[in-house]
């Protein structure tokens, strides 16, 4: 640990790493290292068997363990604690601990860690982002590393992407932790501050990235300008510590599951802690702004950039806004205020669409996470956009929100004293992960050879043609071959469209999207049954197992149909990874349309040529479709990298401004 980190642990109310803001020359050096140097040592380390060193050590300590009683095994673990505390994550004590926990897991859970899982856990303890293919057992791998670190005296946060996975994994691994003399807490939405405090006080805590981030922000706000340990000591003497006690006790060691989703996909949006302000004239202002926005013409009065979701008013539109606002008062008297209202109204009308970016449930507008397809409860767009969309949908506008604190995932996870992560898809973003988070990617080999078969992609001129072809393929696979079929879509609207097509054909199927996410576990549990068709948004791609029934293996196992390329090839790979797990048979195919968002936004110049080709009845070769896909995804990723860099820069600037003004960042 650096000197700055040690100092930071003393000065702050709980342990965390000091945030270093690199200069331009440091950023350049980091980028060069991440892109040109880091990948090669990673390959060398993997090829020379660096992560295999743990296997030899574990085997040395395994001799005779199977003959020991449970009590003797537990005593072995307790005897290892002082050694782990003194030596930390050194090879010998960790290998001995892994050996005992492997035997304990076999007895308690009926699951003995594979060699690849031992390698993955060892890499986690070394502070790596571990890439393990879907179905390779990341839950058990994380438990092995987390248990070892907790025995060494480090409070561990195992961070997952939703409440269901946090609760499931904590409950599933609890017998192993109890065997080691460790208690486990779980933080999910709706818990009281006291319950959260008790959960974080445990040696191991399972939580979601969002709950963790907002608990951290609430702690910063509660501290106010009294962050130093001296202030806290004086308050404790004065008896005020109980009233202002913190929820967290520090950022020691985090193991982040689905790390690429958290570190990359969700890092595009800063996390903002806010409080309700006065209702004021919000509803009337939104209604007037929408009325005016509906009168404005695209290209003539305003321009849209769908890629960045920005609106630019033309000069003639500004004149129309000024004339509209002349008899009005309040915010309409401010030129900047009224123009911002109209821009938000245009965004609500043209850039944010129902059942794609949000759903309306119980009279409320709820945001849908575009990378997972799940609802983001209690999240709202800032600067009045959320109220504008609520007014557009006929919902009662919520109160405007006042920002109390904000942070990006980049800045939050950089503050952990030790950080590691797991993902099935990390190689594509390894340079950015190395530059921003300081994590090298460790690629762990498969436990069993991959048996997945990829079919050539097919491109259609219109979405209607695509959906009919998807229905044809699903019917043939499910009804004629008896295979389970998973149809993956990007949005709620797309999932409901293909569901309607299947219904019209009399094809029974299950539908899983942000409107039915509470039934996710039950739907996925049956998705591997013979002849079953499941339609799902991206949520089916992360953290859930599709177990095949025995009668589906001989026909070819699960077949996955991707119906639209995502902005990142990683998310495509996540969906493909639902089939062909642990040596099981499986196959996947791609049915996409030229009118899909990724092509219309990122390769519009190619649409006319390809459309002419398709309407002549000629199929585009597979290599051409793949080339078009690669180009569109490269353009999208380049845009998203820029957004993440800008968010991080703005967040650091606001941090300085708010700190200077005495408010919490």
TORSE-163309 format. One line per field, with one value per residue (C-alpha): residue in three letters; x negated, y, z negated. Coordinates in steps of 0.02 Angstrom, whole numbers, plus 50000, padded with zeros to 5 digits. Each point is the difference from the previous one (the first is absolute). Example, Ala and Ser with C-alpha at 12.3 -4.5 7.8 and 13.67 -1.06 7.14 Angstrom:
2
resn <- [ALA_SER]
xx <- [49385_49931]
yy <- [49775_50172]
zz <- [49610_50033]
END
This chain:
665
resn <- [UNK_UNK_UNK_UNK_UNK_UNK_UNK_UNK_UNK_UNK_UNK_UNK_UNK_UNK_UNK_UNK_UNK_UNK_UNK_UNK_UNK_UNK_UNK_UNK_UNK_UNK_UNK_UNK_UNK_UNK_UNK_UNK_UNK_UNK_UNK_UNK_UNK_UNK_UNK_UNK_UNK_UNK_UNK_UNK_UNK_UNK_UNK_UNK_UNK_UNK_UNK_UNK_UNK_UNK_UNK_UNK_UNK_UNK_UNK_UNK_UNK_UNK_UNK_UNK_UNK_UNK_UNK_UNK_UNK_UNK_UNK_UNK_UNK_UNK_UNK_UNK_UNK_UNK_UNK_UNK_UNK_UNK_UNK_UNK_UNK_UNK_UNK_UNK_UNK_UNK_UNK_UNK_UNK_UNK_UNK_UNK_UNK_UNK_UNK_UNK_UNK_UNK_UNK_UNK_UNK_UNK_UNK_UNK_UNK_UNK_UNK_UNK_UNK_UNK_UNK_UNK_UNK_UNK_UNK_UNK_UNK_UNK_UNK_UNK_UNK_UNK_UNK_UNK_UNK_UNK_UNK_UNK_UNK_UNK_UNK_UNK_UNK_UNK_UNK_UNK_UNK_UNK_UNK_UNK_UNK_UNK_UNK_UNK_UNK_UNK_UNK_UNK_UNK_UNK_UNK_UNK_UNK_UNK_UNK_UNK_UNK_UNK_UNK_UNK_UNK_UNK_UNK_UNK_UNK_UNK_UNK_UNK_UNK_UNK_UNK_UNK_UNK_UNK_UNK_UNK_UNK_UNK_UNK_UNK_UNK_UNK_UNK_UNK_UNK_UNK_UNK_UNK_UNK_UNK_UNK_UNK_UNK_UNK_UNK_UNK_UNK_UNK_UNK_UNK_UNK_UNK_UNK_UNK_UNK_UNK_UNK_UNK_UNK_UNK_UNK_UNK_UNK_UNK_UNK_UNK_UNK_UNK_UNK_UNK_UNK_UNK_UNK_UNK_UNK_UNK_UNK_UNK_UNK_UNK_UNK_UNK_UNK_UNK_UNK_UNK_UNK_UNK_UNK_UNK_UNK_UNK_UNK_UNK_UNK_UNK_UNK_UNK_UNK_UNK_UNK_UNK_UNK_UNK_UNK_UNK_UNK_UNK_UNK_UNK_UNK_UNK_UNK_UNK_UNK_UNK_UNK_UNK_UNK_UNK_UNK_UNK_UNK_UNK_UNK_UNK_UNK_UNK_UNK_UNK_UNK_UNK_UNK_UNK_UNK_UNK_UNK_UNK_UNK_UNK_UNK_UNK_UNK_UNK_UNK_UNK_UNK_UNK_UNK_UNK_UNK_UNK_UNK_UNK_UNK_UNK_UNK_UNK_UNK_UNK_UNK_UNK_UNK_UNK_UNK_UNK_UNK_UNK_UNK_UNK_UNK_UNK_UNK_UNK_UNK_UNK_UNK_UNK_UNK_UNK_UNK_UNK_UNK_UNK_UNK_UNK_UNK_UNK_UNK_UNK_UNK_UNK_UNK_UNK_UNK_UNK_UNK_UNK_UNK_UNK_UNK_UNK_UNK_UNK_UNK_UNK_UNK_UNK_UNK_UNK_UNK_UNK_UNK_UNK_UNK_UNK_UNK_UNK_UNK_UNK_UNK_UNK_UNK_UNK_UNK_UNK_UNK_UNK_UNK_UNK_UNK_UNK_UNK_UNK_UNK_UNK_UNK_UNK_UNK_UNK_UNK_UNK_UNK_UNK_UNK_UNK_UNK_UNK_UNK_UNK_UNK_UNK_UNK_UNK_UNK_UNK_UNK_UNK_UNK_UNK_UNK_UNK_UNK_UNK_UNK_UNK_UNK_UNK_UNK_UNK_UNK_UNK_UNK_UNK_UNK_UNK_UNK_UNK_UNK_UNK_UNK_UNK_UNK_UNK_UNK_UNK_UNK_UNK_UNK_UNK_UNK_UNK_UNK_UNK_UNK_UNK_UNK_UNK_UNK_UNK_UNK_UNK_UNK_UNK_UNK_UNK_UNK_UNK_UNK_UNK_UNK_UNK_UNK_UNK_UNK_UNK_UNK_UNK_UNK_UNK_UNK_UNK_UNK_UNK_UNK_UNK_UNK_UNK_UNK_UNK_UNK_UNK_UNK_UNK_UNK_UNK_UNK_UNK_UNK_UNK_UNK_UNK_UNK_UNK_UNK_UNK_UNK_UNK_UNK_UNK_UNK_UNK_UNK_UNK_UNK_UNK_UNK_UNK_UNK_UNK_UNK_UNK_UNK_UNK_UNK_UNK_UNK_UNK_UNK_UNK_UNK_UNK_UNK_UNK_UNK_UNK_UNK_UNK_UNK_UNK_UNK_UNK_UNK_UNK_UNK_UNK_UNK_UNK_UNK_UNK_UNK_UNK_UNK_UNK_UNK_UNK_UNK_UNK_UNK_UNK_UNK_UNK_UNK_UNK_UNK_UNK_UNK_UNK_UNK_UNK_UNK_UNK_UNK_UNK_UNK_UNK_UNK_UNK_UNK_UNK_UNK_UNK_UNK_UNK_UNK_UNK_UNK_UNK_UNK_UNK_UNK_UNK_UNK_UNK_UNK_UNK_UNK_UNK_UNK_UNK_UNK_UNK_UNK_UNK_UNK_UNK_UNK_UNK_UNK_UNK_UNK_UNK_UNK_UNK_UNK_UNK_UNK_UNK_UNK_UNK_UNK_UNK_UNK_UNK_UNK_UNK_UNK_UNK_UNK_UNK_UNK_UNK_UNK_UNK_UNK_UNK_UNK_UNK_UNK_UNK_UNK_UNK_UNK_UNK_UNK_UNK_UNK_UNK_UNK_UNK_UNK_UNK_UNK_UNK_UNK_UNK_UNK_UNK_UNK_UNK_UNK_UNK_UNK_UNK_UNK_UNK_UNK_UNK_UNK_UNK_UNK]
xx <- [50000_49938_49956_50149_50117_49930_50022_50177_50046_49948_50085_50168_50137_49982_49867_49999_49869_49959_50057_49855_50040_49868_49931_50007_49827_50050_50161_49902_49877_50142_50089_49842_49965_50179_50009_49822_49915_50126_50080_49835_49950_50178_49979_49828_50064_50141_49887_49866_50131_49983_50177_49970_49871_50143_50051_49835_50009_50180_49958_49856_50118_50145_49915_50101_50135_50139_49969_50019_50162_50095_49938_49820_50023_50070_49852_49883_50082_49987_49816_49971_50073_49844_49893_50120_50004_49809_49963_50156_50036_49837_49996_49973_50132_50127_49966_50026_50162_50063_49968_50105_50140_50004_50028_50128_50096_50008_50074_50119_50056_49964_49889_49813_49905_49929_49818_50057_50100_49847_49903_50138_50008_49810_50005_50137_49891_49861_50113_50045_50155_50031_50081_50089_50121_50185_50044_49826_50057_49955_50109_49899_49838_50042_50049_49830_49906_50120_49990_49810_49987_50124_49899_49850_50097_50056_50183_50062_50137_50062_50088_50133_50114_50172_50085_50051_49821_49934_50128_49984_49810_49990_50126_49921_49823_50050_49968_49819_49974_50078_49886_49852_50067_50055_50168_50070_50111_50106_50052_50150_50122_50122_49892_49993_49836_49979_50022_49876_49875_50014_49978_49845_49930_49986_49835_50084_50136_50094_50074_50043_49893_50141_50039_49815_49976_50148_49953_49829_50076_50119_49853_49907_50152_50025_49819_50020_49839_49945_49907_49842_49970_49974_50177_50072_49901_50063_50179_49982_49943_50147_50124_50050_49922_50155_50109_49880_49928_49952_50072_49838_49842_49878_49955_49880_50020_50130_50036_50112_50102_50045_49863_50004_50183_49965_49831_50043_50184_50068_49855_50079_50122_49947_50088_50090_50069_50141_50140_50174_50020_50159_50126_50018_50067_49917_50157_50056_49825_49980_50172_49964_49828_50071_50136_49869_49882_50136_50014_49815_49939_49848_49856_50091_50012_49886_49870_49985_49845_50071_49829_49966_50184_49976_50116_49942_50123_49986_50011_50179_50052_49925_50106_50155_49956_49976_50169_50086_49923_50039_50167_49937_49909_49888_49865_50063_49930_49823_49935_49887_50141_50131_49880_49950_50183_50032_49843_50056_50174_49927_49891_50150_50098_49867_49854_50080_50130_50121_49958_49825_49922_50135_50163_50157_50060_50123_50009_49812_49863_49863_49832_49942_49814_49954_49855_50100_50183_50043_50098_49897_50112_49994_49890_50045_49929_49931_50029_50189_49996_50087_50143_50014_50018_50127_50104_49985_50068_50142_49925_49998_49831_49890_49915_49843_49843_49860_49827_49919_49853_49940_49866_49956_49962_49824_49965_50090_49909_49832_50015_49996_49837_50008_50113_50034_50139_50074_50083_50034_49950_49856_49867_50083_49986_49838_49904_50133_50014_49811_49994_50146_50002_49821_50059_49917_50113_49963_50078_50038_50011_50159_50032_50071_49982_50129_50130_50098_50035_50023_50108_49970_50089_50148_50044_50175_50061_50139_50041_50160_49900_49882_50137_50083_49834_49969_50172_49966_49835_50073_50145_49886_49879_50129_50140_49907_49837_50060_49863_50017_49983_49950_50040_49900_50059_49930_50157_50169_50085_49903_50038_50186_49994_49927_50117_50148_49934_49978_50174_50077_49922_50063_49826_50002_49857_49943_49967_49870_49966_49994_50188_49986_49827_50070_50033_49824_49939_50156_49997_49814_50014_50117_49911_49898_50150_50030_50098_50012_49985_49944_49997_49890_49913_49817_50039_49990_49816_49932_49992_50134_49979_50101_49991_50039_50115_49918_50112_49936_49817_50010_50098_49867_50038_50054_50007_49978_50065_49930_50123_49899_49816_49958_49884_49869_49948_49979_50189_50023_49875_50095_50157_49907_49930_50171_49975_49856_49955_49884_49981_50187_50053_50075_50014_50039_50057_50018_50152_49979_50081_49921_50118_49932_49942_49816_49994_50113_49899_49821_49992_50139_49892_50002_50188_50043_49875_50045_50186_49987_49906_50131_50151_49929_50023_49816_49939_49853_49850_49961_49831_50084_50128_49862_49899_50149_50029_49819_49999_50162_49945_49831_50086_50117_49861_49896_50147_50030_49817_50009_50157_49918_49844_50105_50105_49844_49927_50161_50021_49825_50031_50165_49912_49879_50138_50112_49855_49949_50177_50011_50123_49970_49952]
yy <- [50000_50173_50132_50106_49854_49974_50185_49997_49858_50106_50162_49934_49931_49825_49913_50040_50038_50179_50049_50047_50116_49966_50137_49991_49920_49867_49964_49982_49881_49898_49988_49945_49871_49934_49984_49950_49921_49927_49873_49913_49962_49939_49874_49951_49977_49890_49899_49970_49941_50141_49973_49813_50019_49995_49825_49920_50084_49946_49820_50002_50050_49887_49839_49917_50134_49881_49893_50145_50034_50162_50065_49962_50089_50152_50000_49999_50159_50085_49951_50082_50167_50071_49949_50080_50160_50009_49950_50062_49922_49903_49837_49876_50055_50032_49829_49918_50096_49956_49816_49999_50104_49888_49848_50093_50056_49821_49943_50145_50052_49843_50106_49976_50144_49965_50041_50145_50070_49990_50097_50129_50025_50018_50133_50093_50008_50073_50144_49943_50009_49816_49947_49834_49940_49996_49845_49972_50030_50179_49998_49860_50079_50166_49912_49916_50164_50096_49870_49997_50190_50009_49871_50114_50139_50101_50055_49941_50071_49880_50115_49934_50084_49972_49960_49826_49946_50081_49909_49836_49994_50051_49866_49868_50027_50029_49819_50011_50167_49937_49849_50119_50096_50149_50087_50075_50152_50047_50176_50018_50137_50056_49961_50121_50091_49894_49837_50061_50047_49826_49917_50102_49959_49815_49928_49969_50106_49967_50156_50078_50133_50129_49970_50009_50162_50089_49939_50076_50165_50006_49976_50144_50112_49948_50047_50173_50098_49895_49860_49992_49867_50139_50065_49825_49969_50162_49958_49829_50079_50119_49859_50050_49851_49892_50130_50026_49825_49944_49853_49942_49962_50022_49950_49856_49862_49986_49854_50067_49872_50042_50130_50056_50046_50102_50074_50037_49994_50084_50122_50108_50071_50086_49950_50149_50007_50126_50064_50057_50186_50104_49950_50180_50018_49844_49921_50159_50037_49823_50005_50168_49944_49841_50099_50113_49856_49910_50152_50003_49913_49886_50071_50166_50048_49876_49864_49834_49898_49830_49929_50125_50040_50185_50133_50160_50141_50097_50192_50002_49882_50117_50141_49890_49957_50185_50045_49855_50051_50187_49996_49873_50023_49896_49898_50058_50174_49927_49968_49858_49925_49998_49933_49860_49958_49986_49895_49880_49993_49958_49867_49924_49996_49942_49917_49902_49870_49897_49814_50036_50123_49991_49914_50070_49895_50046_50177_50026_50017_49874_50001_49841_49959_49982_49881_49876_50031_50019_50139_50124_50034_50172_50068_50156_50106_50167_50182_49980_49868_49871_50119_50041_49816_49975_50143_49929_49833_50079_49955_50115_50088_49963_50140_50071_49933_50098_49921_49961_49895_49910_49879_49888_49815_50039_50112_49887_49838_50086_50035_49817_49947_49839_49976_49849_49942_49860_49996_49883_50138_50114_49987_50127_50137_49945_50161_50114_49892_50010_50188_50050_49868_49936_49820_49874_49871_49818_49880_49833_49847_49898_49853_49902_50029_50116_49909_50151_50015_50170_50014_50131_50166_50055_50181_50057_50162_50033_49951_49915_49882_49966_49956_49880_49911_49990_49922_49874_49949_49987_49894_49880_49980_49985_49903_49892_49969_50016_50122_50145_50171_50165_50156_50150_50178_50172_50086_49969_50058_49875_49857_50039_50012_49826_49935_50063_49915_49834_50016_50032_49838_49902_49970_49990_50094_50090_50187_50078_50186_50149_49986_49821_50001_49939_49832_49987_49853_49895_50036_49964_49840_49929_50072_49841_49884_49910_50101_50155_50173_50144_50181_50110_50168_50013_49947_49817_50027_50032_49903_49868_49817_49912_49815_49879_49852_49834_49976_50160_49947_49880_50120_50133_50090_50181_50111_50188_50125_50176_50120_50162_50038_50100_50149_49888_49830_49950_50001_49894_49876_49997_49946_49869_49935_49942_49844_49876_50014_49877_49893_49989_50007_50162_50115_50181_50101_50184_50081_50188_50138_50143_50116_49947_50145_49956_50009_50152_50099_49945_49946_50101_50024_49812_49978_50058_49884_49849_50035_49999_49835_49920_50061_49919_49834_49971_49946_50097_49884_49955_50087_50162_49993_49970_50143_50117_49943_50028_50175_50051_49932_50084_50166_49973_49949_50151_50112_49915_50010_50188_50013_49906_50108_50158_49939_49965_50170_50093_49901_50048_50182_50002_49913_50145_50131_49920_49971_50183_50056_49888_49875_49816_49926]
zz <- [50000_50044_49871_50056_49966_49825_49960_50068_49884_49851_50051_50062_49888_50073_50104_50184_50131_50042_50173_50111_50146_50133_50110_50189_50012_49872_50095_50162_49919_49924_50167_50091_49867_50001_50190_50046_49849_49878_50121_50035_49820_49971_50140_49938_49822_50062_50114_49869_49876_49873_49936_50002_49860_49875_50060_49948_49829_49971_50044_49876_49860_50051_49947_49862_49988_50054_49845_49878_49908_50025_49833_50049_50166_49910_49882_50151_50062_49831_49989_50170_49947_49914_50149_50123_49897_49995_50181_50087_50170_50009_50097_49858_49874_50138_50076_49831_49973_50175_49967_49841_50076_50153_49890_49894_50154_50062_49835_49969_50174_50100_50115_50006_50077_50172_50033_50108_49854_49888_50132_50011_49811_49991_50136_49905_49845_50108_50052_50176_50107_50033_50163_49978_50133_49961_49900_49929_49821_49956_49844_49920_50060_49918_49838_49990_50018_49887_49861_50005_49995_49855_49903_50028_49912_50151_50007_50171_50112_50133_50123_50119_50127_49922_49835_50054_50034_49840_49892_50094_49994_49817_49951_50110_49933_49818_49943_50060_49912_49838_50007_50004_49851_50104_50008_50159_50028_50150_50050_50115_50043_49864_49848_49854_49959_49843_50098_50130_49864_49925_50170_50041_49828_50046_50064_50169_50077_50162_50078_50167_50081_49989_49816_49958_50096_49921_49825_50030_50058_49852_49883_50082_49982_49818_49961_50073_49979_49850_50089_49896_49868_49870_50029_49981_49841_49923_50049_49921_49837_50009_50028_50177_50088_49981_50085_50146_50015_50175_50095_50080_49904_50142_50177_49968_50130_50137_50116_50139_50095_50181_49984_50181_49980_49843_50049_50182_50048_49843_49987_50134_49873_49838_49840_49924_49823_49996_49891_50050_50024_50006_50133_50060_50177_50068_50076_50089_50065_50069_50081_50084_50058_50077_50089_50078_50041_50098_50114_50043_50157_50008_50106_50020_49815_49913_50030_49910_49963_49955_49961_49860_49965_50021_50073_50085_50031_50163_50001_50064_49860_49870_50071_49984_49820_49957_50076_49909_49833_50013_49904_49872_49837_49888_50085_50171_49967_50003_50174_49943_49895_50137_50131_49881_49971_50187_50029_49863_50077_50171_49920_49913_50164_50122_49906_49858_50046_49898_49982_50060_49880_49868_49954_49919_49853_49861_50067_49987_50129_49962_50088_50087_49996_50184_49966_49893_50043_49816_49916_49899_49849_49919_50140_50097_50139_49943_50047_50018_50137_49890_49961_50186_50046_49859_50070_50176_49938_49901_49831_49849_50005_49851_49905_50075_49921_49919_50017_49832_50059_50155_50052_50147_49985_50060_49851_49875_50040_50016_49814_49946_49920_50100_50151_50109_50113_50104_50170_50144_50121_49955_50136_50114_49868_49917_50048_49926_49843_49979_50029_49889_49862_50004_50025_50115_50081_49959_50125_49916_50114_50017_49884_50147_50188_50079_50104_50062_50187_50085_50155_50134_49964_50105_50042_50052_50079_49874_49820_50059_50111_49855_49875_50122_50029_49812_49975_50140_49921_49824_50061_50092_49856_49861_50084_50124_49908_49821_49952_49877_50083_49920_50103_49940_50032_49959_49937_49920_50160_50106_49880_50008_50190_50023_49864_50101_50157_49908_49923_50171_50060_49849_49931_49809_49919_49842_50000_49886_50003_49882_49972_49937_49920_49833_50084_50071_49895_50036_50187_50019_49897_50134_50153_50027_50018_50165_50128_49891_50079_49888_50054_49892_49996_49948_49823_50054_50040_49826_49840_50032_50047_50134_49955_50141_49975_50050_50151_50082_50011_50146_50115_49974_49836_49980_50154_49977_50127_49995_50081_49993_49978_49845_49994_49920_50064_49817_49974_50156_49929_49836_50090_50103_49835_49943_50105_50010_49816_49912_50155_50036_50183_50062_50149_50039_50150_50043_50084_50020_50101_50096_49905_49830_49893_50005_50190_50018_49872_50033_50184_50087_50154_50033_49989_50176_50083_49893_50016_50191_49991_49887_50098_50155_49911_49969_49829_49929_49971_49819_50008_50057_49859_49875_50070_49988_49822_49950_50075_49915_49831_50015_50032_49853_49881_50050_49959_49833_49950_50031_49893_49856_50008_50001_49854_49898_50042_49957_49839_49942_50044_49903_49856_49988_50017_49868_49881_50018_49963_49847_50075_50019_50171]
END
